[in-house]
């Protein structure tokens, strides 16, 4: 007993106790952070093989614009820290890799298959972290609130994408794409990473649960009926106004011509 007391009186013992306390606090914090962090429910961690294959695919398809080490060039931004979700969105929608320099990447048939896409995403994630690809349960619409999703979409997204996700023109020649072909994973990734001119809606702005509600609303509108008849592309007052202008004014012009011609005949 006296031996233990003598040890405790030494200055080194105090430092050891403080060090053990810090380690214990760090372990507890890490455990709670892993439980509460949405990224913990993301796709499983990529293997070293995926990262290696992704590196090869990156060099072959992306390095000419983004640099050999993804550091960025004058034709493409740095990809360090953008995360796997951003890569998966851009590549799975065919926006990347570009065949030629464009003002704004548009949706096209993807060049790489899903396996290759995830391998490149794994490589980019290994360079600097970033948002991970959401897991299936994160994008599932089972139990989602479509009504709340409509409210969230109308508040945050309809200004650019139209109230049913049909897309629309923006300023400076840009265009908000239609969401009719977007998968739930791609919609979630777009909100998480903010591609092109779109702002980032992180989990503080729109929670993961609300993101699922938005996805539910967007996918629900694809099968909703058109009670008014023709949908006119479902892009709102622009198309409706154009049809009304051409149809209404055209009918008035024809009517005026007919009235004028009839008066001439009577004269």
C-alpha positions, 0 to 999 in steps of 0.5 A: 500500500505504501508503494502505491502511495509513493507512486501517486506522490510522484509528478509523473503520476499526475501527468499519467492520470491526465493523459488517461483522462484525455484518452477516455474523453476522446474515446467517449466523444468519438463513440457518440459522434459516430452514432450521431453523425449522418455519415456513419449511415453512409455507404461502407468504407471503400477498400484499398482495391477500389481506391487503387482502381479509382486512381487509375480511372481518374488518371485516364478520364479526369486528370487532363482537367483536374490535374494528375493529383486532383489538385486542379488546373486552369480548366478544372477545379481541385477535387480534394475535399469534395467528397465521394457524393459529389463525384458520384453525382457528377459521373453518374449523371453523365456530366463528367468526364467532359469530352470538351470544355463546356460553359455548363455541364449538362446531364448525358448518358454516363460514360462510366458504369456504376462500379467504375463511378464508385471506384473514382469516388473512393479515390477522391474521398481518400484524398481529403474526405468530404460528403460520402455517398448516401446509403439506401436507407438515407434516400428511402421514401418509405414513411416520408412526409410528401406534404412536408416535402412539397413545402420544403421544395417550394421554399428552397428549390421551386424558384429554379427547378419549377414547382414540379421539378421540370427545370427552368432558365436562370440568369447569365445563360444558366439553366436549372435541370429537370429532375424527372430523370434524377434518382433518389440518390442523385437528388440527395447528393445534389442537396448535399454537395450543391453542384453548379449554381445550386447552393449547398443544403447541409444537414443543418439547413435541410435535415436528412429526414427533410431531404427524404421528404423532398425526394418523396415529393419529387418522385411523387410528382412524376406520376401525378395526373394533370387535372387541367388536361395538357401539361404543357411541359409542366414548366409553369406560367412561361409556357402557359403565357406563351400558349395564351399569347399565341392562341389568344392574340392569334385568334384576335388577329384572325377575327380582325382580318375576317371582320375587315374582309367582310366589311369590304365585301359589303361596301 
